[in-house]
């Protein structure tokens, strides 16, 4: 007969995302609500290996729901990729009397949690936290909405300059393998063209699109580029190619970079993280494990975490691509 869960640990891993603190807060306070001890693990799996853990209570997570980043920190761990490292991590969990684990992160973070489950039968629940929104089993990941707002705000400011100087701006956004940020922010900010890895339009089509924009009377243009798009080796190389092909355009490149990860989370992400955190704790207490919390049709649901890891992630919405083509004319 399984022992009841009396101590749930929580960690954040991978790239930080706005709303992670709200998720930590929800996990800690849900544990307190159900009279379960909560242990915070600093620096992800590396902190687990180094036994960098602390007991957390409702007051230790006060005033963090509005903060970006993660108070538990995040770090890459090459040690955890070894059997020896995972064994040490597991032994530290036992030494701290931890019975289950909530992992807040993305694909790589979930793979680490699955390794613990498979090798030591340790219960875990995953909470998807990544600005890229590239996890299967949920329509939204924590941080995606906040990143979109940051990107749209930045592009709005860039457009002011583009209009003032009749410039063509290439704006690179995050999303190495997924174009969710670019597609949604591009539509929201009124971009003339959006380049995403899921739809490689090619250099010639890009030039044709820019020519149509100029011929229709547009004196400036914004092209949103996902960092994983394959038209150019880099966005700077792409900008140079376009400049050589269309010398009448004053071409500029802006890389938003890690700006997209920071800042206060949106209300949507704060609420989503709170819903996910409570659901994760309640699921563990109900005997669920090796599952991921997600949002589908505005309902918080569970799906096998292995499915999220093995899947190629959420595909971009084809309808949004169609809409983008129509409204950018």
Long-range contacts (C-beta under 8 A, 24 or more apart in sequence): 2-287, 3-99, 5-36, 5-99, 5-100, 5-123, 5-284, 5-285, 6-36, 6-37, 6-97, 6-99, 7-36, 7-37, 7-38, 7-39, 7-96, 7-97, 7-98, 7-99, 7-100, 8-36, 8-37, 8-38, 8-39, 8-98, 8-99, 8-100, 8-101, 8-102, 8-281, 8-284, 9-38, 9-39, 9-40, 9-41, 9-53, 9-93, 9-96, 9-98, 9-100, 9-101, 9-102, 10-38, 10-39, 10-40, 10-41, 10-56, 10-72, 10-101, 10-102, 10-104, 11-40, 11-41, 11-42, 11-44, 11-45, 11-47, 11-48, 11-72, 11-101, 11-102, 11-103, 11-104, 12-44, 12-70, 12-72, 12-73, 12-74, 12-104, 12-105, 12-129, 13-44, 13-45, 13-74, 13-75, 13-103, 13-104, 13-105, 13-108, 13-109, 13-112, 14-44, 14-74, 14-105, 14-106, 14-107, 14-108, 14-109, 14-129, 14-130, 15-74, 15-106, 15-130, 15-131, 15-261, 16-68, 16-69, 16-70, 16-74, 16-261, 17-129, 17-130, 17-131, 17-141, 17-142, 17-143, 17-144, 17-146, 17-147, 17-261, 18-68, 18-69, 18-131, 18-142, 18-143, 18-146, 18-147, 18-261, 18-262, 18-263, 18-264, 18-265, 18-266, 18-269, 19-129, 19-142, 19-143, 19-146, 19-265, 19-266, 19-269, 19-270, 19-272, 19-273, 20-69, 20-70, 20-104, 20-129, 20-142, 20-143, 20-273, 21-61, 21-64, 21-65, 21-67, 21-68, 21-69, 21-70, 21-71, 21-265, 21-273, 22-64, 22-65, 22-142, 22-265, 22-269, 22-270, 22-273, 22-274, 22-277, 23-104, 23-127, 23-129, 23-142, 23-273, 23-274, 23-276, 23-277, 24-61, 24-64, 24-70, 24-71, 24-72, 24-104, 24-277, 25-61, 25-64, 25-65, 25-273, 25-274, 25-277, 26-273, 26-274, 26-275, 26-276, 26-277, 26-278, 26-281, 27-102, 27-277, 27-278, 27-280, 27-281, 28-56, 28-57, 28-58, 28-60, 28-61, 29-58, 29-61, 30-277, 30-278, 30-280, 30-281, 30-282, 31-281, 32-57, 32-58, 34-281, 34-282, 34-285, 36-281, 36-285, 37-97, 39-96, 39-98, 40-72, 41-72, 42-72, 42-73, 43-72, 43-73, 43-74, 43-75, 44-72, 44-73, 44-74, 44-75, 44-76, 44-77, 44-105, 44-109, 44-112, 45-77, 45-79, 45-80, 45-85, 45-89, 45-112, 46-75, 46-76, 46-77, 46-79, 46-80, 47-72, 47-73, 47-75, 48-80, 48-89, 48-92, 48-93, 49-77, 49-79, 49-80, 49-85, 49-88, 49-89, 49-92, 51-92, 51-95, 51-96, 53-92, 53-96, 53-98, 65-270, 65-274, 66-264, 66-265, 66-270, 67-264, 68-146, 68-261, 68-262, 68-263, 68-264, 68-265, 69-262, 70-104, 74-105, 77-112, 80-112, 80-115, 83-119, 86-115, 86-116, 86-119, 86-120, 87-119, 89-116, 90-116, 90-119, 90-120, 90-122, 93-122, 99-123, 100-124, 100-125, 100-284, 100-289, 101-125, 102-126, 102-127, 102-277, 102-280, 102-281, 102-284, 103-127, 104-129, 104-142, 105-129, 105-130, 106-130, 106-132, 106-134, 106-135, 106-141, 107-134, 107-135, 107-308, 107-309, 107-313, 110-292, 110-305, 110-308, 110-309, 111-309, 113-305, 114-290, 114-305, 114-306, 114-309, 117-289, 117-290, 123-284, 123-289, 123-290, 124-289, 124-290, 124-305, 125-280, 125-283, 125-284, 125-288, 125-289, 125-291, 125-292, 125-293, 125-305, 126-280, 126-291, 126-292, 126-293, 126-305, 126-308, 127-273, 127-276, 127-277, 127-280, 127-292, 127-293, 128-276, 128-292, 128-293, 128-294, 128-308, 129-273, 131-174, 131-181, 131-260, 131-261, 132-174, 132-175, 132-176, 132-177, 132-178, 132-180, 132-181, 133-178, 133-180, 133-181, 133-314, 134-175, 134-177, 134-178, 134-180, 134-313, 134-314, 135-292, 135-294, 135-308, 135-313, 135-314, 136-303, 136-307, 136-308, 136-311, 136-312, 136-313, 136-314, 137-292, 137-294, 137-296, 137-301, 137-303, 137-307, 137-308, 137-311, 138-292, 138-293, 138-294, 138-295, 138-296, 138-303, 138-314, 139-294, 139-295, 139-296, 139-297, 139-314, 140-268, 140-272, 140-295, 142-265, 142-269, 142-272, 142-273, 142-276, 143-261, 143-265, 143-269, 144-180, 144-181, 144-269, 145-266, 145-268, 145-269, 145-272, 146-263, 146-264, 146-265, 146-266, 146-268, 146-269, 147-174, 147-181, 147-260, 147-261, 148-181, 148-184, 148-185, 148-188, 149-266, 150-256, 150-259, 150-260, 150-262, 150-263, 151-181, 151-185, 151-189, 151-256, 151-260, 152-185, 152-188, 152-189, 154-254, 154-256, 154-259, 155-185, 155-189, 155-191, 155-222, 155-224, 156-189, 158-222, 158-254, 159-189, 159-190, 159-220, 159-222, 162-220, 162-221, 162-222, 162-252, 163-219, 163-220, 165-220, 165-250, 166-219, 166-220, 166-250, 167-220, 167-249, 167-250, 167-251, 167-252, 168-210, 168-220, 168-221, 168-223, 168-242, 168-246, 168-249, 168-250, 168-251, 168-252, 169-220, 169-221, 169-222, 169-223, 169-251, 169-252, 169-253, 169-254, 170-223, 170-225, 170-235, 170-238, 170-239, 170-242, 170-251, 170-252, 170-253, 170-254, 171-222, 171-223, 171-224, 171-225, 171-254, 171-255, 171-256, 172-225, 172-226, 172-227, 172-235, 172-253, 172-254, 172-255, 172-256, 172-257, 173-224, 173-225, 173-226, 173-227, 173-256, 173-260, 174-226, 174-227, 174-256, 174-257, 174-260, 174-261, 175-226, 175-227, 175-228, 176-226, 176-227, 176-228, 177-228, 177-313, 178-226, 178-228, 178-313, 178-314, 178-316, 179-226, 179-228, 179-229, 179-316, 180-314, 180-316, 181-226, 181-260, 182-224, 182-225, 182-226, 182-229, 183-316, 183-317, 183-320, 183-321, 183-324, 184-320, 185-224, 186-224, 186-324, 187-320, 187-323, 187-324, 187-327, 189-222, 189-224, 190-222, 190-327, 190-328, 191-222, 191-223, 191-224, 191-324, 191-328, 192-218, 192-221, 192-222, 192-223, 192-328, 193-221, 193-223, 193-224, 193-328, 194-223, 194-224, 194-324, 194-328, 195-223, 195-224, 195-225, 195-226, 195-229, 195-231, 196-226, 196-229, 196-316, 197-226, 197-228, 197-229, 197-230, 198-315, 198-316, 199-316, 199-321, 200-229, 200-230, 200-231, 201-231, 202-231, 203-231, 203-232, 203-241, 206-231, 206-242, 207-242, 207-245, 207-246, 209-328, 210-242, 210-246, 210-249, 211-246, 212-329, 213-328, 214-248, 214-249, 216-329, 221-249, 275-300, 276-300
